[in-house]
């Protein structure tokens, strides 16, 4: 084809990081056709990878950097992002079924399907977490939907249908996190960021087995240098993934020992044995040799049989104990002489039903570079590129408190979404109030909230951010939990009932205002008493004359008449609101005032103005303050401590009024202290927060009458 490319198309960089080679492909998709515009293959200079696992991250990163530079040279433009695939070492698969029920009949769109996928991945992660019997911590690297259900009926596709409930059976694949971390680290050394991660057999199947073939029971085997990755199709879906940790390197090692050559020369001998009749090489002693290809075939025959037998047994295991109808082979390791024939014999199927897949499956793949041959080695890197179009923008990967996470990208992910997905306790995202104290005052229930704690410390890539900060792909998020404030401390003298409604007496014709005495659980307590949980508090609406004298700091002449409402009285007589008292005063705080004595329950009490008989206790009076006026003044409590007066505002949350109190001012996050809204129930949905119709920030100030909307965005 003409050596041109469409410069208006977005280029995708796919990288197959194999045990022996790093293969890079850059191209773009136009309709159903894929155009590969740049191609590069580099061998590792040393055995930096074994069995699909990176052992020397620095050397692998250096090889990737070489591939990047070569591709950039071919393209004439820089490359920043790359799509990669992982080999299935210590592969784990979990098959699970999940469902999602709509609030009402809804047309199923891609957003709903992605939410269903996310639920499936979360369910599989939980199942694996419970059953994991290894030392590894696993990370999801890919998934495939086996079948869909619409209102409990089997459907091949759900998009566009109306449904009350959708469900899917999904197979999710996991690899140890250290395998994934090694890949990310090597790519990072090369100055690239990962745009998409998948599993190698998932990538290969995108090219090797078209969807029309997946109705058949077929095995795809990606034979590399260190691993042979396997997937099985049936009834239109991928039903299983697997892997065996042996492949082409085993044969190469035999050649190393037999002919006294280094590993790279042995690899050359192995590959040449499949393309020519004779092979020329030089051993480590500098001696030149010429051998027939059949000699290599004979040497590797037993190794080939062992590998194909292991692959056949794994295929049968994944396929429910029986063989498949056909098998397709991709990857360089499958090109060795006798490989396909032996695998067919081990599977018990006709030899023509096991075949290498190369040029014949790349009819819709076009190479701008005319010298590039369509080879089985290129199936996986092309598939990695194509997989990007299947999953692009569906998921992004981030680090959260040191753990790698994959999140469904709905284009407006924020830090709070990552926190919820990671299971970070929502109560530790926001400042937590200390323990509240509940009590009753004059029969009415009252709650005093604890102090607010410190906000969580949130950072992205080392920089302080807010909880609503948008996520960036591959970002590193750390959250130090919020703290809990001190528990509520409230004293009697902070009660409005104690300070705002004094008792008024008239003593010798002068108006005297006194604080009310307070009973706590039936016992008189001073104003400094700290209120405890479930205390029952009652304010007294009377004094004894002795208590009144103590509060006024006066010395009363007990030799002369004492009158209350013009009736004779003594220091234990009860004095109520607006009662008149007449006595003779000897002086102010110049001598001890006789203490009022407790009244006995059986005593007859003097009734003034029809007041009830009330048992009294002695009150510990305040010290004299040195004032000469026979009156008592009280100080106003701190504004922050006032309850339900002066500092409360009312906002409308989801159509209902909610009163916010106990603070001088309020921010949006304070609303969560007053409403029942569980932030852990996202199920893949985004949270909508608005103030007066505008998207809210968690730290924005609130005003009286603000209209607030908080709800989950339904898919």
Residue, then its C-alpha position, 0 to 999 in steps of 0.5 A: x500500500x502507499x507509504x503514507x499515514x493519516x496525520x489527523x488520527x490519534x496514534x496508539x503506542x503498543x508495547x509487548x515486553x517479552x522475555x526475549x524481545x521488546x516489540x513496539x507498534x505505533x498505529x491508528x484505527x480507522x473504522x475496522x482497519x488498523x494501520x501500523x505506521x511504525x514498528x521496532x523489535x529489540x532483543x534484551x542484551x542480557x537475560x533481564x526477564x525470565x518466565x515473563x517476569x522482569x528481573x532487572x528493571x533497569x536493563x528492561x527500561x533501557x531496552x524500552x527506551x531504545x524502542x521508544x527512540x527508534x519509533x520516535x525517529x520513524x514517526x518524527x514526533x515524541x511518544x509519551x503514553x504506551x499500552x502494555x500487556x502482562x504475561x500470566x505468571x501466577x495468574x488467578x481468574x475469578x468468574x462471578x455474576x453481578x446485577x444492577x437494578x435501576x430505580x425505574x425502567x431505563x434504556x441501557x447505555x454504555x455508562x450502565x454497562x461500565x458500571x456493571x463491569x466495575x461491580x463485577x471486578x469489585x465482586x471478583x476482587x472480594x472473592x479472590x481476597x477471601x480465597x487467596x492462599x498465596x503470599x502474593x497481593x493480586x491486581x486486576x489486569x483484565x476481564x471479559x464478559x461471558x454473558x449478559x442478562x436483561x430482566x433475568x433473560x439471557x441476551x447477547x448485547x444489552x446496549x439500547x434495550x429497556x430494562x429494570x435489571x441487568x446482570x452479567x457473568x464476568x471472568x476477571x483476571x489477576x496477577x501479583x502486584x509485583x509483576x505489574x509494578x515491575x512493568x510500570x517501573x520499567x516503562x517509567x524508566x523509559x520516560x513513558x506513562x501507561x495508558x492501558x494495561x491488559x493481559x497478553x492472551x486478551x490482547x492476542x485474541x483481539x487479532x487471532x480469533x475474530x468474534x465470529x469464530x468465538x462461537x467455536x470451542x477454540x484455544x489460543x496459545x501465545x508461546x513466548x520465550x518464558x511463558x505460554x499464555x492460554x485462553x479458551x473461547x466458547x459460545x461467543x465468549x472467552x470462558x477461561x484464561x491460563x498459563x504454563x511457565x515454560x516456552x521457547x527458552x527451554x529449547x534455547x538452553x539445550x542448544x547453549x549446553x550442546x554447542x557451547x554458545x552464549x544465549x543470544x547465539x543459541x537463540x539465533x540457531x533455534x530460529x534459523x533451524x526453522x527457516x533454512x537447511x543449514x546453520x552456521x555459527x561460532x562457539x565461545x571458543x571462536x570455532x566456526x561450525x556448520x550443522x543441518x537444521x535437522x540436528x537442532x530438531x532432533x536435539x529439541x524434540x523431547x523438550x518440544x513434546x514436554x511443552x506441548x504436552x503441558x499446554x494440552x493438559x492445561x487446555x483440557x483443564x481450562x475447558x472442563x476436562x476435555x479437548x477443544x475443537x481447534x487451537x491457534x498459536x501466536x508468538x515466536x516460541x510456537x515457530x519451532x519445528x514440530x510444535x503444532x504437530x505435537x500439540x495436535x497429537x497431545x490434544x487428540x485432534x487433527x493436525x490441520x486444526x492446530x495452526x500458527x496465526x500470522x498473515x491470515x488473521x491480519x487482513x484488516x491490519x496494514x503496515x505502512x512500512x512495506x518491509x514489515x512482514x505479517x508474522x505471529x510475533x506481531x499478533x500480540x503488540x497489534x492486539x495491545x493497540x486494539x485493546x486500547x480502543x476497547x477499554x480506552x478511557x474506561x479505566x484509569x490507574x492510580x496509587x492510593x496510599x501505596x496501593x495500585x488501583x484501577x477505577x472506572x473513568x467517568x470523566x469526572x473522577x475526583x480524590x473522593x472517588x479513589x478513597x471510596x473505591x479503596x475502602x477508605x472510611x468515609x468518616x476519616x475523610x472529614x473532620x470528626x466531632x468528638x463524643x457528644x453529650x446528651x441530657x434533658x433540661x426541664x424535661x426536654x432532650x438536649x444534645x451538645x456536640x463535641x469539637x470538630x477535629x482536623x481535616x484529612x491531609x490529602x496530597x496528589x503527587x506530593x502536593x496538597x489538594x482538596x477532596x474534589x480535585x480531579x484525578x490524573x492517570x497514574x497519580x500518587x494519592x496519599x490521605x492522612x485520616x482526619x482526626x476526632x475532636x475533643x468530646x463535648x464539655x458543657x457546664x451548667x453556667x453555659x446553659x441558656x436556662x441558667x443565664x438568660x432567665x434569672x429569678x427576680x426578687x425585691x429586697x428592701x424595695x430594690x430589684x435583685x436578679x439572681x441566677x437560677x439554682x440547678x438540680x442534676x439527678x435530684x441534687x443541687x450542683x454549682x454553675x461549674x458542674x460539667x454535664x454528664x451523659x444522660x443527666x436529668x437537669x431541672x432549674x429551680x424557680x426558688x431560693x431559700x432566704x439563706x441562699x439569697x443572703x449568701x448570693x448577695x453577700x449580706x449580713x442579716x440582723x437575725x434579731x429583727x423581723x424578716x418578712x417575705x410578702x409581709x409574712x414572718x420568715x426565717x432563713x429556710x423560707x422559700x422565696x419565688x419569682x417576684x417575692x418581696x423580702x424585707x430584712x435588716x442588713x448589718x453589713x456586706x460580706x463583713x461577717x460569715x453568713x449563716x448557712x441555709x440548712x437542708x429542709x427535711x421532707x416531713x417538715x411543714x413548709x410555709x406557703x407564700x402565694x400558693x407555691x408548691x412545697x419543694x424539698x431543698x438542699x444546701x447550695x455551695x454559694x459563689x465567693x463574694x466579688x466585692x461589689x457593693x450593690x445588692x444584685x447579681x450580674x451574670x456574664x454572657x457565655x461564649x458565642x460558640x458555646x450557645x445552643x440553638x441561639x444566635x449562631x444557627x442557620x437553616x439550609x434546605x437539603x434535598x427539599x427539606x429544611x435542616x438546622x445547623x447549629x453550634x458554630x459561628x460559621x458553616x462550610x458545605x462538609x458540615x451538612x454531613x453531620x446533620x443528614x443520613x447519607x452513606x458515602x460508601x454506597x457509590x456502586x460506581x456512581x458519581x456523587x452530585x453536590x450542588x449549592x443553589x444549583x451550582x457544583x459545590x466545593x466541600x469547603x465553601x461557606x454556607x449561608x442561611x437559606x442556601x438550597x443544597x442538593x446531594x445525591x448519586x448520579x444514576x447511570 
